[in-house]
Structure formats: C-alpha cells, structure tokens
Amino acid sequence: LLDEQEVAGDPASGKGGKPIHPYFPGWSPNWYYPNVFALIDLQVNTTLDSLWAYHVWGSWVIEFSVGLNPFRWTKVWNGTFGTDGFNKWTGFELGGVEARWVQVRCISIPGDNFVELVIYGTPSGKPNPPPPPKKHVNPLLKNFIGTNGFNDDDPKKLAAVGVVREYQDWGWTEGNGSPTYQGYPNNKNAFEPAYAPFYFDTFYRNCKNVGVNVHQCLQKSAPYIHNNTNGEDGWKPIIPKLINVPGASLDPANYIAHADHAFQVAARYGRTTVPSSLLKLEANQNKTTGSNLLDYIEFWNEQDSWWAGRNAFFSPYEYSAMLSADYDGHNKRLGTTVGVKNADPTMKVAIGGIAGLNLDYVKTMTIWAEYNRLDKSFPAEVLNFHHYCNNGNNGGQATSGISPEEDNFKQQVLQLTQWRDMYLPNAEVWVSEFGWDTDQGSPQKSPAIGPNSGEIVQAQWIIRAYVALAAAGVDRAHQFMLRDVEDGVPWVYATSGLTSPKATGWQPKPSWYFVYTMKNRLGEFSFVSDYTDSVNNVSVAIFASQNQKAYVVWSPTSTARTLNSYSLTLEGNPSSATQVTLTVGSTIGVDKQLSVSQGKVQVDVSETPIFVISS
C-alpha cells in the first residue's frame, strides 16, 4: 500500500503516477473478509487533510478509519470503491481530523486491483529516529543446534543436537478426553504418569542427563474445552459458547484456563518452588515443584494457521491476548496463580512458531502489547518462526526443496534479527522448523544431485542451513524433526527426519551423523563472521572458541560441484590446523592434519561442508 510513494506522485494536484504493486490479502480463506486490515502508523499525531487511493479496475467494499489509538477508531469512509473508472486515483477528504493511525479494512475481496495510498496532512512534530541496534551475543552452537521431537523419542538419538522442541498436546496432561472431566477451575493435571501413558518428568530428566535442553511446545486445546468434540482441539482455547462471540477471542480473561495450565507447568518444571497448595494434580501424582527441568515454554504451534479455519486461526491481536494471559496473568489482572511468571519468574516464554517469516505478525503483536498491557511490555522473551526452503516460496506451487543459498535463507532471516536488534533487543529469535524430505516424491524433497543421494543432499543442506541461521543472528535453530513419520511415502514433511520412524528404531540417516558431528566438534564455538570467495565461489563461515577458530567451508551450489586444492586463509597466525570431514557412520567426523604455510591451508571443497579447526 505504501511501497511506491515516489511513483505515486502527487494525486491531489492531478499529478498522480501509475503504481503497479497491488495490496492483496488473498482470495481465500473467505473469512478473511471483512476481518483483514492494513494498519498504518504515522508515528506522530497528524492533522489529516485527505487520503488518495489508486485502483486498476473493478470495485469492492472498503473502509477507512483513523484514530489516535489503534484500538479506538473513527470511521471516515465506508462504501464501494472503484466505481469511477479504471487506472484512477480517488480522493477522500478527511477534514483536518487529528490521528496517528490509519486503518484500511477490506470488507470484500479487492483482488489485485487496490494498489497504493497517498495520505496528506501536517504532522505535529518529527518522528523519533529509529533506535540504534543492540549488538547481539551469538550463542554457543551446542545451545543453538536443535531439532523437533516427542516425549517418546530416544534421548540417545536426540543427543545429536543440543536443544529439542518437544510437541505436547495439552490434552495429554489434562482431562484424558473424559466426558465427565470438569476442567477449570477444578482442573487436575497428570504429568508422571500422564495419559497415553507418557512420563514427562522422566523424559525431561533423561534428556538433561545426555546434555539435551528440552523446551515444551504446548499446543492445541484440552479436549474438555470444546466438549471433547473430535477435530476441535486445534481451535483457540476458549469455551464453545464464546468461540464465535464478537470480541471474545480478544479478551485475555477468556484464556484463563490455558493460563492456569501454564502456571502448573512452570510450577512443576521451572526453578522456583511454589506452595504445594497451589498445585492442581490428579491423586496419583507426586507434588513436585521447582524441578528445574525446563527453561523455556512455547505456547501454540503455527497459530496463524489460516488453512485450519477461523476457529483455529489466531489474528495477532487474538494471539497476543492469550499470550498475555499465559505470560503473567495479563500483568496479574487475572490473578497471581495463572501465567508462567507467577509460578517461575525465571522461565522464559516463546511465542508459537509462526508459519513463515512474517515480521508483520510480530510488529502487530507489539502494538497490542503497548496499548493493552499495563507495563506496555512484550509478553515473551523469544520470537519464533518457521520456514521451509522450496521452489514455491515466490508464490508458485512447490515441487522440490531448494538449498538455503538458492532461497536466500540467511538474508530473509536477517530482516527479522535486524528488527529485533532495534526494537526488541533483549529478545531471542528462533527458527523452530526448517528442513527437507528425503522421499523423492515429496514437494519438499532434497533431490538427488549427481552422485549424491537425496539423503546426502538433505544432510548437506541441514548443515548449511544451521550455518546460515547462525550467521543471521538466530539464537536457536530446530530442524524438523528427529524421526520420520513414515518410511517410503511422498507426503510433505513425512520424511524430514534425521532418522527413520520410531517403528523401525530411529535408524540414523546421514544427516543424523552430520548434525551430531557438528555439535560434537563445534559445540563450544560461536559464530563470528562469514564471507563468500566470489572468484572461486566458495563460502566460509568463521566460529571462535577461546584460542581456537573453526572454519566451515563449502561450495554454495547444487550441482555436485567440487574444487580441489582451495587455499583457505586462516586468521591469527595459527601453528596447526585440523580438517574434519563429515562422514556417515561417525559422530565426530574424520580428522586430517593440514600443513599451515604462511597462514593458509589447502583443502578440497564440495557441497558437503568441511570444518577446519585452527589453534
């Protein structure tokens, strides 16, 4: 809407240009309309004179509103737009109203016809300059390299990574789907054993014993929330009689049952001991509190799941309302026995992984927090995104995965971390799902390239993705996922695992060995810098640990390219260097001593990264 301001010219003076980039939220789902809107922050209070909009052809219903507060609107125009011709600017007089915010709401589908806005007015002052970015401290790779998994995964196989995102349905620890279960406020939780049966205390402890830090991704509604109706556990966790009531999903109080469960999880698994009288447990449960088994908790998974229907989809404002309740009982306005921070102030909260690198979703959440939380704080310590590199990311239908380099993975994620460094500088950024299928029928496949099988290419791309994300300033990267769902099927994400399915005993793929080796050999290192040798088309990422440097070196191509005797420059005049070759069957790789001459070593480069460790 505002991306072609120079092209737009001065339409109020009859000198408007012809912008071409449409504002188009999409043809479906149809419930977007009339709910979809664009929010424009003028940054300072402004006396508005007029608003001009350019359309190409056709007509649709649209609404313009203005306000000093983005939650209190004055409607300035509502009607059918685009009836006065094609490729034309249309003006709307605003009469000198004072506003900071402008909202454009599409009541009906505009197609690709609504192109650009120009707003005329007089600001009350100059906007504040953007804040300076805060220098980000890069994590050790052992705290960065992650995967997704379940509580029934083998901790010894999970030990290939340092951090695990554990999917957990709320209903696994509360209610057991019983039609007689009362639920909140008389709820009873079961963790050890939980239902199914699962043993979460044991799982978290076993993972910690092998050096794996788990965080819980609490997803879905407990079945009792929606009367144990099959298929509705993915809906927002507010009771059925409120699910379609206008405004109900925007009220943090309507998520109090979810926030109560968040308190119970934090009380059991965080560092802080709470009075046993506050624990809501089934009769067969030990009254455990302050077990120090979880440092983080994530609420929901892909809450922006438009494909799952309106009752499952959270708008940024709806999700913010639930998150504020889950974080600290909405600044304790819901009480002191709901929300994570009221049980354990040290436990950190991650937003649910957003289905895409959608920074606007997070920006909109920050606006909600500023105007709806007493302290204006953002109710989470972690921003969280998902992304899958494939050839459909530019709007087409995916038929294959592509490499991190071809997808500009690093550059895309840099936009998120650079914004973080300026506007939420103390927040972490995670990419908690990425990966490729090894089945060659999947539209998310890692294709066989030359002599390299699809499994080898998957392994290459996962390592290169970890490096790209580390270079982008990400704090944790969780590959999807430890195990395949099922062997030999072309379903998307069914064969993205580092191992075979649980049913066949988590048999390692090449990627499991490559990732484990990366953690074992580079776990104590953190990212420093990277570059591409454009003459030789070789990529190099540099990591540091005390008096050692590690160089990850590879060809950023997808053609089975090799380059022999590449001259790699080492920093700091080291006396020794060891090459580590990623090898199927080894979790530490194969070492080769290199001869250092005038600060350089000779290495053979391919699309499989090698590690060169110097000291």
N, C-alpha and C positions, 0 to 999 in steps of 0.2 A: 504493500500500500504506500510506502514511503521510500522506495528504493530507487526511484528515478526522478528525484526532485529537480535536477538540472534539466533533464529532458522535458519535464512538465512545464517549465517556463512560468509565465505569469497569466494564468487563465482569466483572472478578474479584469485584466486590462485588454482582453481579447488576444493575448499573445501566448496562449497555451500551446504546448507541444503535443507530441503523439507518443506517449509511453506505451510499452508493449508487454510488460510483465504482469500477468493477472494475479489478483488476490483470489484464491480459490481453495476453500477448505476441503473440497472433495464432493463427489456425487453421493457417496454413501459413507457411513450409515445415514439413513434419512432422519434419524432422531438428532443428528447434529443441529438441525434447524427446528425451532428458532433459537437454539441454545448457543450456537457458535458466535464468537465475537472477537474483534480485534481491539486491543487496549493500547492507547497512545498516551505516553507520559510526556507532557510539555516541559517538565522539570521545574518550572516556576509558575506561579499564578499568572494567568494571561487574560487580557481583555480581548475576547474573540469577536471578530467582525463578520467573517464569512468562511464557509467551507466549500471547496470545489472538488467535484469528483468526475473522473473520466471513465466513460464506458465505451465499449466497442460496438455491441449490438444487443438486441433483446431487452427484456425488462424483468425485474424481480422486486420483491418487497424487502425494504431495508430500513433500519432505524439508526439515527444518530442521536447520541446523548452526550452531555458534558457534565462536569462536576469538579468540585474542589476535593472530593473524597471519592475514590474509585468504587465505593460501596453505597454511595448516595447520588443518584443520577437525576438530572433534569433532561427530559426528552425534548429535543429541539426539532426533530423531524421524523415522521414515520409515514411510509407510503410506498407506492410503486415507482421504482426508479428505472430510468432508461426508456421512457415512452416518447421522448422528444427528439429522436433521431439516432443515427449511428456515428461512431467515432467522434464523440462530442463531450465537451465539458459542460457540467451542470452546476450552477451555484446555489448555495443555501445561505441566506442571511441569518446571522446569529445575534445581531442587535446589541453588541457590546457586553454580552454576558461574561462574567469572570469565571475562569475554570483553570484547573491544572491538567485534568484528564479528559480525554475524548474516547468514547466507545462507539464502535461501528458493529452493529448486530445484524447478521443476515437472517431475516425471517424466512426467506425461501432461498433456494439454491441459485447462486449467481452464475454458475458455470465458470467459464474463463473470460467473462465479459467486464468484470469490475477490475480496474487496472491501477489507478493512482489517486491519491488525495493531495490537495494543497490547502493548508489552513492559514488564514490571515488573522493577525491580531498583534497586540502590543504587550510584550512581557513586562512584568513588574520589576524585573531585575535580571541579572545574569545567572545562569545555572551554575551550581557548584562544579568545579572541574572534577574529572574522574579521579578517584583516589589512586595514589601510587601503588603498584603491585607489591605485595609482600613476598620476599624470597622464600621459595618453597624448599623444605628439607626433604630430600629424597630418602625413601625407606631402604633398609637392607633388603636384598632380594628374598631372603628367607621369610620375610614378613609381607612380601609382595606377590610371590608366585602362588597362585591358587587354582582351585577347581570347585565345581559344584558336586554335591553328593547327598546321601541319605544316611539316616542313623543305622541302617543295616549294611552299610558298606564296611569292608575290611579295613581297619585302621592301618594295617601294614601296607596296603595298597595306596591309601590316602597319604601315606608318608612321602610319596613322590613330590608333594607340594608342602608349603608352609602354612597355608590358610585354606579353610574349607567353608563354603557357603552351604549350609545344611537346610534343605527344604523341609519344612514342618507344617503340616496342616493343623490348624487349631483343634479340630475335632479329634485328633489323635490323643490329646491330653484332657479333653473335657467333653463329657456327655455321652460318648460312645454311641451316639445315634439313638439313644433310648427315647422312646416316645413319652416316658414318664419323667424324664430329667427336667428339673425346674429351671436351672440356669441362674443367671444373675438376678438378684443379689445373693441367692443361696447356692452359688456355684461351688462345685467340688472338683479339684484338679487331680490328675493322676500322672506322675512323671516316671516313677520307678516302682513297680512296672506301670507303664502307660497302657493304652489299649492296643490291640492287634496281635500279641503284646509287643511293645517296644520298651527298651531300657535306656532312657536318655542320660541319666546320671552316669551309668557305666560307659556309654558311648563317648560322652564328653571326656571322661577321665582317661579312657584308653587312648583317645586321640592326643590328649595332653601329654601322656606318657611317651608317645613316639614323636613329640615335638610338633604336633599339628594344632594350630589355633583355630577353633571352630566358632563361627557365629551362626545364630539361628535366623533363618528367613521364615518368619511366621506368616503364613498365607491362608487365604480362604476364611469363611465364616464357620464357627462351630455349627453343626447341623441343627441344633435346637433353635438357633437364631431365626431360621426360616422354616420352622415346624418340621424339620427332618425331611424336607422335600428334596428328592433326588435331583441333582444338577444345579441347585440353587446355592450350594456352598461357596461358589465363586462370586456371589453377589456381595455388595457392600454390607458390613455387619451392623445394620440397623434393622429393627424388627419389621416384619412384613406390613403391619398396618401403617408404617411411616415411609416405606420404601418409595412410594410414589406421591407422597405429600410434598407439595412445593416448599422448598426451603429446608426440609427436614434433614437432608443429607449435607447441609451446610452448617449444621449446629453441632459443635463438639460434644454437647451433652448427650446426643443420640448415639454416640460411640462409646458410652461409659462401660458397657460390658467388655468390649475389646480392651479398653484401657485398664480395666480391673485385671484381666488376664495378663496384660503386660507387666503390671505390678507384681503378680505372683511369680512370673518367670524371672524377673530381676531379683526378687527377694530370695529365690532358691539358688540361682546360678551366679549372681553378682558377688561383689566383695563385701558388701555391707550386711551385717546381721540385723534382722528386724524381729520384733517381738513375735513369739510363736502364736500368740493370739490373733495375729493378723493373717496367718496362713490359712488358705481355704483348700483343704485336701480331703481326698477320699479316705475312708477309715483305714485302708491298708497301706497308707503312705507314711514314711518317716518324715518328721517335722524338720526337714533340712532347710537351713538358710545360710547365706553367705558362703557358699561352697567354692566360690572363685573359679568357676569353670567356663564362664562366658564373659568376654569383654565388650561385645557388641551384640545388638539385636536389630534386625531389619524387619520393617512392617510392610507386608504385602509383596507381591511379585507382579510386575507389569500392570500396575494399577490403571494405566492408560490403555487398557485392552479394549479398544473400540470394537474389535471383531466379536467380543463376548456379549455385546448387548448393553443397553443403557443401565440396567441394574448392576452390572459388574463394573462398568466404566466409572472411574473417578475423574471428574474435572480437577484441575489444580486446586481450586478452592475447596472442593469436597475432600480431596485427599489431605489438604492442609488441616481441615477441621478434625479429621480422625487422628492425624499425626500429632496435633497439639494436645489432644486428649491422651494419646499413648505416651507422649514425651514426659509430661509433668502434670497431668490432670488439667490441662489448659491453664497453666500458671496457677495450679491448685484451686481454681474456681470450681472444679468438680469434686474437690476433696483431697485429702492427703494420703489416701490408700488406693489411689488409682494412678497409673502412669509410672514409667520406668524410674525417673529421677526421684520420685518419692519413696522408692524402695532402695535404690542404689544410685547415689549421685555420680558415681564413677563410671557406670556403664554407659557406653556410647550408643547412639541411635543412628541407624542408616535409613534413608528413605528407600522405599521399594525400588528395585531396578526398573527404570523407565525403558519402555520398548523402543529404543532408538536414542540417538544423541540429541535429545530435544531440550536445548537450553531454555527455550521459551517457557516450558513447563515449570522449570525451577524458578525462573525470574518471576513468573506469576505467583508461585508459592511465597516468594519473599515479599511481594506486595501484600498478600493476605496476612502474613505474619506482622508486618509493620502496622497494619490498621486494625488487627483483631486480637493480638496478644498484648497483655498489659505491659510487658517489658520490651515489646517490638522485636524480640529475638527470634531467630530462625530455629524451629524445634527439631533440629537434628545436627549431628556432627559430620555426617557423611552424605555426599551427593553421589548418586548411583545410577549407572546407565548400562544398557545392553547394545551390542552392535555385532552384526554378522556380515563379514565381507563377502559380497557376491556381485554378479554382473547385473542384478536388478535394482541396485541401490540408486540408480538415476531415474527411477520411475517405471522401468520395464519389469517383465516377469522373469525372475531369476531362473537360470538353467544350470548354473555352476557357481561354486565358490571361486573367489579370486584371491590373490596374495594380499597381505597387508599393504605392500607398497603400491600395487595397482589401485587399491581402494583409497589411497592416501589416509590410511587409518591414523597415523600419528598426527597429521595436520588437522584432521577432523576433531580429534580429541583435544588438541591444543587449544581450540576455541573454548572448550569447557574449562580447562585448567587455568587459562589466562584470565577468564572472567572470575573464576574462583579466587585467584590471587589478588584481585582488585576488590571484590565485593563481599566475599565470604572467606577471608584469608586464613581463618583457622580451621576451615572445613577440609576434610579429606575428599578426594574424588576416587571412586571405584568404577571399574568396568567389570561388572559381575557376571556377564555372559558374553562369550565370543567363541567361535570355533568352526569346525568343518566336519562334515560326514565323510566316512571312508567308503561307504557303499557308492558305487559308481552310477547308480540310478537316481541318486538324490540331487535335487536342485541346489543343495548347499555342499556339494561334494568337493573334496580336494582331488582334482583329477590326476590320473597318472600322467607323468610328464617324462618323455623319453624313457630311460631305463628305471626311473623312479616310480614305484607303485603309488597308488593313492594313499596308502598308509604312510609311506615315507614322506610324501608331499605334505600330508597333514602334520607330521612331526616337524618338518622344516618350518611350516607357516606358523605353527603354535609358538615355537621359539622366537621367530621373527616378530610375532605379534607381542609377546612379552617385552621384547626389546623396544618396540615402537611405543608401547604404553608407558614403559619406564621413562623413555626419552620425552614423552608428552607430559610428564609430571604427575602421573597417576600413582595413587598410594597402594591400591590393591588391584590385581587383575585375576579374575576367576574364569578359567576356561570352562566351557560346557562340554561334558562333565566327566566324572571319573569313569563311569561304566556306560556301555551301550545299552539302549533299551532292549534291542533285539537284533540278532545277527541276520544278515542277508536280506534286509528289507530296504526299499528305497525311500522310506518316509523321511521327511525333513527332520533333522536332529536325532533320529533314532540310532545313528552310528557315529555320533560325535565323540564318543568316549575315548579315554586313554587306554581302556581295557575292554575286554569282551563283557557281555552281560553277567550279572550275578549268577544266573543259572548255569553258566559254564565256568564259574570260578574266577572271574576277574582276570582273564589271561591278558598279560600286557601286550599292547601294540608298540610299535617303535616309538610313538610319541611318549609313552609312559617312561621309557628308558631315557629319552632325550630330556624330558622335563625333570626327572629325578636327578640326572647328571647336572643340569643347570642349577638346581637347588643345592646339591652337594658341593659343587665346585665354586659357585659364585654367591652362595647364600649370605656370606658375610660382607659382600660388596654392595655398593650403592652407585647409582648412575651419576656420571659426571658430565659427559658431552658425547656428541656424535657428529659424524660427517660422512659425506659421500665423495669418494675419489672419482670425479666426473670423467677423467681421462681413461681410467680403467674400469669404470662402472662397478666399483666395489664399495660396499657400505661398511662402516666401522663405528661401533659404539664402545665408549670407554667407561669402565667402572673402577672404583677405588675402594681399598680396604687397608687402612693404616699405611704401611710402606710398600704395598703391592698395587699394581694396576692390572686390570683384566680387559682384554680387547675381544669383542665379539665381531667376527669378520665373516662376510658373506656376499654373494652376488645377489642383488635385489631383483633378479629376473625370474621368469617362469618358463624357461626354455631348456632346462638341464645344462645350463652353461657351466663351464669350468675355466679356470685361469691358473696356469701353473707359474710357480716362482714369483709370486707377487711380493713386492718389497713393502713391508709394513714398518712404519716409523713408530718407535716406542718413546714414550715420554720419560724424562727424568734420568737419563743415562744409566739404565739398569745393567746389572752384570750377568743376569741369567733370565731365561725365558723358557716356558714350557707350553707346548701346544696340546690342547685337549680335544680329541676327536670324538664327537657323539657317535655312539656305537650301539646297535641293537644287542641286547643281552648284558649290557653293563650299566650300572647306575653311577659310575664315576668316570666313564669315558676311557679312552686310551691315550696315555701320555707319550709325548715325544720331546726330547730336549732339543732346543733350537740354538743355533750359533748366532750370537749377537755381534754384529760388526757395524761400528760407527752409528750405534743407536737404531739399527734396523735388523729385521729378521726376514727370511724368505719363507713364504707359506703358499700352499696350493689352495685356491679358493673355489668354492662351488656354491650351490644354492642351499646346502646344509651348512649352517653357521659352525665355525670353529671358535674355540676360546684360546687366547694366548695370554698366559699369566706371567707377568714380569716382576722382578724384585731386584 
